[in-house]
Amino acid sequence: MTPTRRSLLAAALTLPAAPFLARLARAAAPVDVAGPDALEGAIRAAAPGTVLRLAPGEYGRLAMQGGGGTKGAPLTLTAADPAAPPRFDRMDLRQVAYLTLDGLDLEYRFARGDKLTLRPFTVLGATGLTLRRLRIDGDRPTGVSPVDDGFGTGFGLSLRDGTDLLVEDCEIADFFVGLHASRSRGVAVVGCNLHTLRMDGLKFTEIEGLRIEGNRIHDFNRSLDSQDHSDMIQIFTEGTTRPSRDVLIRNNLLSSGAGWFTQSIWMRNEVVSNGQAGPEMFYRNVTIEENVIANAHVNGIYVGEAAGVAIRRNTVIRNARSAGKRGRRGGPDQQNNLVLWTPIIRVAERSTDVTIEANVTGGIKADAGQPGWRVAGNVVVQDQSSIRPGYYGTVFDGDPADPDRLRYRKDGPLDGAGVGARRLQAD
């Protein structure tokens, strides 16, 4: 027996069988897939822990019904050449387990007759799914209608009925909605870049255990003549039977940039506010912290009826360049309506166990003296008058339209004050 075989046998005798086999699987050599014709067979033949390296090319539709890897030994599909990733124009994953897609391109191209709500990249009933470093690219059709031409269409990514779903370091652009996840547990969207979307960035319903962290959501390409209700992050209850709970929204940059205004974090609880349900449908355990929001709509952060809300150390300011110039559906000019175009923090008065503290914002509309509420240490800022407290020019350096360069002014009232998002603290 060779020394190598003796060492492997010794390892097998001293380790539990399952972890040992998982380690062997993870150590298996990658398998090169020459092109689309070889992919299906490679997936069928792959053992847990296999890494399939896909050659460049057009792969068409990625479809899997079941299959994948095991916990600790996922099946991975990745690019053989990161500079030339394989491209898929459709994806349909159903009941897959412990599957990782890494460094692939998902490219949707509009075809005549495609609906605005088409979902070209769908995941149903997955467990232990990781989508990492994907470029999910949509399309801007022409020749459809005046309100649709030149704007994103379809849903970039649709996740439903899943458990332990991670979307990480992905770019999503030029869709009607960037990502929609529903009826799932353990969903994380981390470090992603979403931009030039038409209506919604991230959209969630009936999620238990949601983490939205370290993302950039910015520069929407809106159809102002439509009836779109645009939100960068939206969580809602309309048409649901369970509320979302255990929600963490942390350290994101939400910027209207050079685009039009949107609502930023919008968590209306429709079934409660409309009288269709009571406390059983309150959101549960919502934390919103360390976010920078630069936008031009009153709903900077809005949380509907909820039990257990913490909103702290966020910076919520106005990007005047994105303010609307007219009312909805051709109504009167509202360009000078500062109430409408100044982002503030709001929480529904029926909510319980609420903390709103150490935020920088254009205003707070929440506390009506309810027991169990704490609203303290917040700083209100404004961009209208240099002689009034909180004027942007005295508290910030830079332009809210370019939040990457925006900082709390050195030696200004926010410098080292321990309020607002720490990412704006001057070096």
N, C-alpha and C positions, 0 to 999 in steps of 0.2 A: 504494500500500500504506500502510495506517495505521500510526502509530507502534507500536500494540499488536501488530499482526501482525508488524511487522519485529522487535520484541523477542522474540516467541515463536519466529520463524524463526531468529534468532541463537542462542537458547538450544538449539534443536534441533540446530544445526550444531556446537555446542561441547560438548554433553553426549552420552555414550553413550545409545543409543536406549532400552534397558530402564529405567534410572533416570529418564530424562526422562518416559517414559510413565507410570511409577509416580507421579511427582510430579503429573502432570496428573490422574491418577485420584484421588489424595488430595485434590486441590483442587476436585473436582467438587461441585456444589451438592447438598445433601441432598435426598432424595426423600421427600415426605410420603405416607404410606399411610393412607387414610381409614378403614380397618376391616378385619376378618378376610377379607371377600370379595375384597379387593384384594391381600392379602399374597402369596399364591402366585405370581400374575403378576408382582408387583414383584420377588420374589426371582429368578424366571427371567430377567427383563429386566435385572437389575442387572449392571453392569460391575465389575471389581475396583476397590476403593476407594470404592464407593458406600456412603453412610449412609442407611439406611431409617429414617425417623422414624414410629413407629407411634402412631396415635391411641388414646386410652383405649378400653377395652372388653374383652369376653370373646372370646378368639381360639381357644379350644378346643385342638386338638393342633398343635404345631409339628413338622413332619416334613420332613426333607431327606435325599435320597439323592444324594450327591455335591454338587458346586457349592461356592460360596464365593468367595473372592478369590484373591489371590496374596501371596507374601511381600513385606511392605512396603506392600501395598495390600489390606487385608482388606475383606471385606463385613461391614458393621456393622448390626445391628438394635438400635434404641434407642427410648426413649420420647419421643414428641413433647412430652409434659408430664410431667416427672419427678414431679410431685405426684399424678399419676393414671396410673400405669404400666399398660400392657396386660397382661392376665392369660392364662396358658396352663395348662391342666389336665393336659396330657401333652406330652412332648417325645421325639422319636426322631430323632437325628442320626446318619447313617451315611456314612462316607468323605467327610466335608466337609473342606475345606481353608481355612485362614486366614479363619475366621469369628469375629466378635466379637458376643456378646450383652451388652448394657449397660443396666442399669436396668430390667429386666423383672421381672414377678412370675410365679413358677411355683407354682401352688396345687393340691395334691392333696387330694381329698375322698374319704374312705372310702365304698365301696359294698359292700353285702351280698355276701359271697363272695370279696372281695379277700383275698389271702394276706398273711401278715405280711411276707413277703419280696418283695412286689410292687415293681417298679422302674419308677415312672411317668415318670422323667426320665432317659433313657439316651443315651449317646454311644458309638458304636462306630467304631473305625478313623479317628478324626479326626487331622488334622495342623494345628498352628498355631492351636489353639482358645483363645479367651479368653472366660471367663465372669466378668463384672465387675458389681458392685453389683446382683446378683440377690437377690430375696427368695424363698427356697425354703421353702414353708410346707406342713407336713404336717397330719395329723388325728389325733384321739384318739377311736376308735370306742367305742360303747356297744352292749350287747346281744350281745356276741360270747362272752365267757367271763369268769369272775372274775379270771383273771390278765391278760387283755387289755383289759378295759374301762377307759377313761380314760388309756391310755398310747399313745405314738406308734406308728405302724405304717408299714410300707413303707420303702424306701430313698430318701433325699432326692435323691441324685445318684449315678449309676453311670457310670463311665468305663472303657473297655476297649480294648486294642489301639491306643492312641493314641501320638502323638509331639508333644512341645511343647504341653502342656496347662496353662493357667493358670486357677486359680479365685481371684479376688481381691475383697476387700471384700464378700463375700456373707454373708447371714444364712440359717442353716439351722436349723429348729426343728420339733419335734413329729413326729419319725420314729422308727422302730425303729433304723435306722442313718443317720447324717447323710450320709456320703459314702464310697463304695467305689471305688477305682481299682485296676486289675489289668492285668498284661501290657503295660506302657506304658513309654515313655522320656521323660524330661524333664517331670516332673509337679511343679507348684508350687501349694501352697495357702497364700495369703498374706492376712493382715489380715481373716480371716473371724470371724464370731460364730456359734458353735454352742451351742445350749442346749435344755433341756427334751426331750432325747432319751431313748429308753428303754434302748438297749443300748450301741451304739458311736458315737463321734463321727466319727473319721477311721479308715478301714480300708484297708490296702494289701497287695497280693500281687504279686510279680514286677515290681518297679519298678526301673528303672535311671536314677538321677538324680532323687531326690526331695527337695524343699524344703518344709518345713512351718515357716512363719515368721510371727511377729507375730499369731497367732490367739488368740481367747478361746474356751475350751471350758469350759462351766460349767453347774451347776445341772441335773443330769440328773433326769428324771422316771421313776424306775425302778419296775419291777414286781418287788418283793422275793419274791413268792410263786411266781415263775417260775423257770426254770433258766437265766436269762440270764447271760452272762459279759460284764460291762460294762467297757468300756475307753474312755478318752478318745481315745487314739491307739493303734491296734493294727497291727502288721506281723507277718505270719505266713508259714509255709512249708507248712502242711498242704495236701496235694493239689496241690502245685506241682512243677515240674521245674527251676526256676532260683531262686536266692535274690535278694532285693532287694539293691541295692548303691548306693554313693554317696548316702547318706542324711544330710540335714541337718535337725535339729529345733532351732530357735533362737528365743529371745525370745518364747515363748508363755506365756500365762497359763492354767493348768489348775486350776480351782477347783470343788470340790464345792458351795461356797456354802451355800444352804439346802436342797440336795438330799441324797440318800443317797450313801454311799461308792461309788467305782468304782476299778478299776485306772487308773493315769494314763498312763504310757508303757509299753506291753507289747509286747515284741519276742521272744516265745518262738520258738525254732527247732524246731518239732515233729518234722520228719523226721530231724533229727540227734539230738535228745534221745531219740527213740523207737528209735534204732538203725537207721533206714531209709536213712541216707546218712552220708557222712563230710565231710571238709573241703571237698569240692567244692560243698557246699551251705551253707557258712558265709556269713552276711552279710558284706559287704565295705564298708569305709570308712564307718563310722557316727559322726557327730558330734552330740552332744546338749549344748547350751550355752545359758546365760543364760535358762533357763526358771524360772518361779515355779510351783510345784506345791503346792497346799493341799488335801489330801484325807485320807481315813481308811482306807486299805488298804495293807498292807505293800509291795505292788508300786507304789512311786512311780515309779521308773525300773528296768525290767528289760530286759536285753539277753541274748538267748540266744547260742548259739555263733556267733562272728563273728571275722573277721580285720581288725584295724584299728578300734579303738573309742576315741573321746575323749569323756569325760563331764566337763565342767568348768563352773564358775561357775553352777551351778544352786542354787536354794533349794527344798528338798523338806521340807515340814512338815505337821503333823497339824492337820486341822480337826476337833476333837473333836465338833462338832455333827453330823457326818455318820457317825460310827461306827455299826457294826451293833449290833443289840440281840439277835440270835439267830443260831444256826448255820444252815447251809444246809439247806433242805428240812425246816424244823421241828426242827432239832437243838437242843442245849442252849444256854442263854443264854451269850453270849460278849461281853457289853458291856464287861467289864473285861479282856479279852484284849488287852493293849497291844502284844504282838508282832504280832497280826493287824491291828490298827487304826492302827499307826504306819508311815507311808511311809518306805521306805529306798531305797538304790541297790544293785542287784544285777547282776552280770555272770557268765555261765556260766564255770566254771573252765577249760573247754577252749578258751576264746577266746585269741587271740594278739594281740600288739601293742596293749596296753590301757593307757590313761591315765585315771585318775580323780583329779582334783585341783581344789582351791579350791571345793568344794561345801559348802553348808550343808544338813544332812540329819539325820534321826532315826537313821541308822546306815548302815554300808556292809558288805555281805556279798559279797566278791568275791575279794580277794587271798589266795591260798594259797601265796605264795612262788614263783609261776611266773616263769621268765625272760621278759623282754620286757614285764613289767607295771610300771607306776608308779602308786602310790596315795599321794598326798602333799598336805599343806596343806588337808585337809578339816576342817570343824568340825561336831561332833555336838551337836545341841540336843535338849531335852526339855521337856515341859509338865507334869511331875508333882511336882517338888520344887524349891522356891525355894532350898534350901541346897545343891543339887547344881549342878555346872557346866553351862552352856548352857541354863539355865532361860529359857523364852520371855519372861517378864516382865523379865528383865535384858538381853535381846538385841533384843527387838522392841518397837515401839509399835504398838498396834492389835490387831485380832482376825483370826486366820487365816481366819475365815469371810467376811471382807470384805477380800480382798487388795488391792483398789484403794487402801485407806487404810493398809495395813500398811507399816511402814518399819523399817529397822534403827534401833535406839534411838540418839539423839544421844549421843555420847561413850560408847556402849556398846562391847562387845568386837568387834562387826562393823562399826562405823562407820569407814569408810576402811580396812578391813582387806584389801580386795582379794579377798574370798571371797564366794561366793554371787552371785545375779543382781543386776546393777547397778541394775535398775529399782526396787529397794527401798531404795537409798541415800537417806538423808535429804538434803533440799536444804540 
